[in-house]
Amino acid sequence: MAFRNNKQMRKGNLKALGQKIQKARKQKGLLQVDLAVRVGISSGYVGSIEQGLRYPSLKVLQKMAKTLGINVKDLF
């Protein structure tokens, strides 16, 4: 049972991370494809991150944060 709760917690954290990235991207007036090009990833990957389906690497998170003008720590 604890494993299931831990899994649900991680899923919630991924969704929250994605929502923060999406909010910052929209505040910058960027489309997913714009962010993707600047970070060097696919727009589909950006969409998956924003939906909380995929967890980006630290390197990708750092590039996203820099592009969005925020600190990585602000995403958590």
C-alpha positions in Angstrom: 0.0 0.0 0.0 2.8 2.4 0.8 4.3 1.8 -2.7 1.0 2.8 -4.3 0.9 6.0 -2.2 4.5 6.8 -3.1 3.7 6.2 -6.8 0.7 8.5 -6.6 2.9 11.1 -4.8 5.5 11.0 -7.6 2.8 11.3 -10.2 1.4 14.4 -8.4 4.9 15.9 -8.3 5.3 15.4 -12.0 2.0 17.0 -12.7 2.9 20.0 -10.5 6.3 20.3 -12.2 4.6 20.3 -15.6 2.1 22.9 -14.6 4.8 25.2 -13.4 6.8 24.8 -16.6 3.7 25.4 -18.7 2.7 28.5 -16.6 6.3 30.0 -17.0 6.3 29.2 -20.7 2.9 30.9 -21.3 4.0 34.0 -19.2 7.0 34.3 -21.6 4.6 34.1 -24.6 6.3 30.9 -25.9 4.6 28.0 -27.7 5.7 24.5 -26.8 7.6 24.3 -30.1 9.4 27.6 -29.3 10.6 26.2 -25.9 11.5 22.9 -27.5 13.7 24.5 -30.2 15.5 26.7 -27.6 16.1 23.7 -25.3 17.0 21.3 -28.1 14.2 18.8 -27.5 11.0 17.9 -29.4 7.8 19.7 -28.8 6.1 16.4 -28.0 8.6 15.9 -25.2 7.7 19.4 -23.9 4.1 18.5 -24.0 4.7 15.2 -22.2 6.6 17.1 -19.4 3.8 19.7 -19.1 1.2 16.9 -18.8 3.2 15.2 -16.1 3.8 12.1 -18.2 7.6 12.3 -18.4 10.3 13.5 -16.0 13.0 15.6 -17.7 16.7 15.1 -16.9 18.4 17.7 -14.7 20.2 19.0 -17.9 16.9 19.6 -19.7 15.4 21.2 -16.5 18.3 23.6 -16.3 18.0 24.5 -20.0 14.2 25.0 -19.6 14.6 27.2 -16.5 17.3 29.3 -18.2 15.2 29.8 -21.3 12.2 30.7 -19.1 14.2 33.0 -16.9 13.6 31.2 -13.7 15.6 29.1 -11.2 15.4 25.3 -11.3 14.5 25.4 -7.6 11.4 27.5 -8.4 10.0 24.5 -10.3 9.9 22.4 -7.1 
